[in-house]
Amino acid sequence: MRFSYEADVEAFRKEVREFITKELPPEEERLRRGGEGGFRTNKEEYDYTMGFQKKLHAKGWLAMAWPKEYGGSGASHMRQLVYNEEMAYAGAPSGNMGIQWVGPCLMLYGTTEQKQRFIPRITSADDWWCTLYSEPGAGSDLASLQTRAVRDGDDYIINGQKIWTSGGHLADWGWIATRTDPDAPKHKGITLMMLDMKSPGVTVRPLINMAGRHGFNEVFFEDVRVPATQVAGEVNRGWYHMAVALDFERSGIQAYAGGRKNVERLTNLAKARPELLRQRPNVRTELADRAIDVNVGTLLAYRVATMQARGMVPNHEASASKLFGSEMGQRIALTGMHLLAMHGELREGSRGEIVDLATGYLGSASGTIAAGTSEIQRGIIATRGLGLPRG
Ligand SMILES: Cc1cc2nc3c(=O)[nH]c(=O)nc-3n(C[C@H](O)[C@H](O)[C@H](O)COP(=O)(O)OP(=O)(O)OC[C@H]3O[C@@H](n4cnc5c(N)ncnc54)[C@H](O)[C@@H]3O)c2cc1C
């Protein structure tokens, strides 16, 4: 067993760290901007995120995993891993759906015109994309989605509703899954389209989460016209296009790098304010557990990344990393609340506030729901990993 990176990958890590030091504002300012992983809730945070992404573009890193012909640099899995790890540890604003799945899907299934029109504006961070999949009656069982798109001449006309649309209030374009054949079996009547979010008939309404932040939205469609040239891939094959698996790093390392940073912050806080530990002595051992969590989870993520680097396709292994990382995030946030005791309820700017952990604590709840709930991940591990029958 050998746990080390190649020399060129370590040199790259150094380059990423230097870039972060030069281009990101100091940590306190990042936190003030809600910068944990690029939580875009208002125009200021959006501008901050886009500004940083433009710097990444200038450096050639925004789409570093993409093939060179599409503006990427075809980076190896290990370079991607190190890059994701360092960016998440630094709390850099990340998460760009255009880079994550719109562009990759267009590379595989888009027309030449679509590739020329959309891909350069994605890689240059000129367009921001949101994802319109979930509906009030379709989340885990996404194939049940009901938002209708009906062909009318050169257009499709969309009617229906989406929900939990992250960044929908700030997005230029929407990547939408619609039902185009209501009579086909549910997986076979779905079509993906690219929707101009400023189209007449699109209404975006904010959903404020329990931390009081506006990250996601409800989006309503009333006779919204989308040119048929903006269908992505084949009509009625959208379900299969959604599952597009390009060979990009998907280990979940960000949760562990961010978690490591948070455990370090809490440990430093406990050292700086010894009275907190005197009041809640159990937090010492809780912090020890959290440090173990981060190390165990990092190995789960490395397992996924090294499988990919060897040309394997991780499946239940990726579910294990997602599940453990999101639940660990909640445990770390809870440990922080235990450390701060009653001060933990105070938000930024409150009298007597030591540090705002409450926002992160409330925000951590969503990690076990977004991108596939914990129950769904456990189901995958039980069936595909352990070979148990479906429940
Ligand atoms: C922070 C955040 C951001 C999001 N951003 C987006 C976005 O940008 N675009 C978008 O389209 N969606 C987004 N979502 C929606 C997300 O994909 C869904 O919330 C998620 O898929 C769960 O669906 P649901 O909320 O409808 O819950 P449901 O699927 O209704 O689940 C309810 C409960 O039932 C359980 N359950 C459901 N099915 C099973 C099963 N088969 N076995 C066992 N238990 C089951 C679930 O685990 C859960 O506990 C976001 C969600 C969050 C929290």
The ligand as an SDF file (V2000), in Angstrom:
LIG
                    3D

 53 58  0  0  0  0  0  0  0  0999 V2000
  -29.9810   22.2470   -1.2010 C   0  0  0  0  0  0  0  0  0  0  0  0
  -30.7520   21.5820   -2.2920 C   0  0  0  0  0  0  0  0  0  0  0  0
  -30.5530   21.9980   -3.5990 C   0  0  0  0  0  0  0  0  0  0  0  0
  -31.2920   21.4110   -4.6220 C   0  0  0  0  0  0  0  0  0  0  0  0
  -31.1040   21.8800   -5.9040 N   0  0  0  0  0  0  0  0  0  0  0  0
  -31.8280   21.3620   -6.9070 C   0  0  0  0  0  0  0  0  0  0  0  0
  -31.7190   21.8870   -8.2340 C   0  0  0  0  0  0  0  0  0  0  0  0
  -30.9390   22.8150   -8.4950 O   0  0  0  0  0  0  0  0  0  0  0  0
  -32.4940   21.3720   -9.2160 N   0  0  0  0  0  0  0  0  0  0  0  0
  -33.3610   20.3550   -8.9780 C   0  0  0  0  0  0  0  0  0  0  0  0
  -34.0130   19.9170   -9.9280 O   0  0  0  0  0  0  0  0  0  0  0  0
  -33.5170   19.8380   -7.7270 N   0  0  0  0  0  0  0  0  0  0  0  0
  -32.7770   20.3230   -6.6920 C   0  0  0  0  0  0  0  0  0  0  0  0
  -32.9300   19.8150   -5.4180 N   0  0  0  0  0  0  0  0  0  0  0  0
  -33.9590   18.8140   -5.1780 C   0  0  0  0  0  0  0  0  0  0  0  0
  -33.4020   17.4480   -4.8070 C   0  0  0  0  0  0  0  0  0  0  0  0
  -32.8790   16.7970   -5.9380 O   0  0  0  0  0  0  0  0  0  0  0  0
  -34.5680   16.6730   -4.1820 C   0  0  0  0  0  0  0  0  0  0  0  0
  -34.9440   17.3530   -2.9920 O   0  0  0  0  0  0  0  0  0  0  0  0
  -34.1930   15.2580   -3.8560 C   0  0  0  0  0  0  0  0  0  0  0  0
  -34.0010   14.5010   -5.0350 O   0  0  0  0  0  0  0  0  0  0  0  0
  -35.2810   14.5790   -3.0040 C   0  0  0  0  0  0  0  0  0  0  0  0
  -36.5290   14.7080   -3.5760 O   0  0  0  0  0  0  0  0  0  0  0  0
  -37.7840   15.2520   -2.7420 P   0  0  0  0  0  0  0  0  0  0  0  0
  -37.3560   16.4970   -2.0430 O   0  0  0  0  0  0  0  0  0  0  0  0
  -38.9340   15.3540   -3.6890 O   0  0  0  0  0  0  0  0  0  0  0  0
  -38.0710   14.1680   -1.6470 O   0  0  0  0  0  0  0  0  0  0  0  0
  -38.8290   12.7780   -1.8610 P   0  0  0  0  0  0  0  0  0  0  0  0
  -38.2450   12.0690   -3.0300 O   0  0  0  0  0  0  0  0  0  0  0  0
  -40.2830   13.0340   -1.8630 O   0  0  0  0  0  0  0  0  0  0  0  0
  -38.4240   12.0180   -0.5560 O   0  0  0  0  0  0  0  0  0  0  0  0
  -39.0600   12.2170    0.7040 C   0  0  0  0  0  0  0  0  0  0  0  0
  -38.4770   11.2150    1.6820 C   0  0  0  0  0  0  0  0  0  0  0  0
  -38.7810    9.8830    1.2480 O   0  0  0  0  0  0  0  0  0  0  0  0
  -37.5770    9.1280    1.1070 C   0  0  0  0  0  0  0  0  0  0  0  0
  -37.6580    8.2430   -0.0530 N   0  0  0  0  0  0  0  0  0  0  0  0
  -38.0840    8.5490   -1.2890 C   0  0  0  0  0  0  0  0  0  0  0  0
  -37.9820    7.4810   -2.1020 N   0  0  0  0  0  0  0  0  0  0  0  0
  -37.4580    6.4810   -1.3590 C   0  0  0  0  0  0  0  0  0  0  0  0
  -37.0990    5.1220   -1.6350 C   0  0  0  0  0  0  0  0  0  0  0  0
  -37.2480    4.5870   -2.8550 N   0  0  0  0  0  0  0  0  0  0  0  0
  -36.5750    4.3840   -0.6290 N   0  0  0  0  0  0  0  0  0  0  0  0
  -36.4060    4.9140    0.6230 C   0  0  0  0  0  0  0  0  0  0  0  0
  -36.7430    6.2010    0.9420 N   0  0  0  0  0  0  0  0  0  0  0  0
  -37.2590    6.9630   -0.0360 C   0  0  0  0  0  0  0  0  0  0  0  0
  -36.4830   10.1550    0.8860 C   0  0  0  0  0  0  0  0  0  0  0  0
  -35.2220    9.6600    1.2540 O   0  0  0  0  0  0  0  0  0  0  0  0
  -36.9500   11.2860    1.7820 C   0  0  0  0  0  0  0  0  0  0  0  0
  -36.5610   11.0560    3.0920 O   0  0  0  0  0  0  0  0  0  0  0  0
  -32.2170   20.3790   -4.3550 C   0  0  0  0  0  0  0  0  0  0  0  0
  -32.4170   19.9600   -3.0440 C   0  0  0  0  0  0  0  0  0  0  0  0
  -31.7010   20.5510   -2.0260 C   0  0  0  0  0  0  0  0  0  0  0  0
  -31.9420   20.0850   -0.6140 C   0  0  0  0  0  0  0  0  0  0  0  0
  1  2  1  0
  2  3  1  0
  2 52  2  0
  3  4  2  0
  4  5  1  0
  4 50  1  0
  5  6  2  0
  6  7  1  0
  6 13  1  0
  7  8  2  0
  7  9  1  0
  9 10  1  0
 10 11  2  0
 10 12  1  0
 12 13  2  0
 13 14  1  0
 14 15  1  0
 14 50  1  0
 15 16  1  0
 16 17  1  0
 16 18  1  0
 18 19  1  0
 18 20  1  0
 20 21  1  0
 20 22  1  0
 22 23  1  0
 23 24  1  0
 24 25  2  0
 24 26  1  0
 24 27  1  0
 27 28  1  0
 28 29  2  0
 28 30  1  0
 28 31  1  0
 31 32  1  0
 32 33  1  0
 33 34  1  0
 33 48  1  0
 34 35  1  0
 35 36  1  0
 35 46  1  0
 36 37  1  0
 36 45  1  0
 37 38  2  0
 38 39  1  0
 39 40  1  0
 39 45  2  0
 40 41  1  0
 40 42  2  0
 42 43  1  0
 43 44  2  0
 44 45  1  0
 46 47  1  0
 46 48  1  0
 48 49  1  0
 50 51  2  0
 51 52  1  0
 52 53  1  0
M  END
$$$$
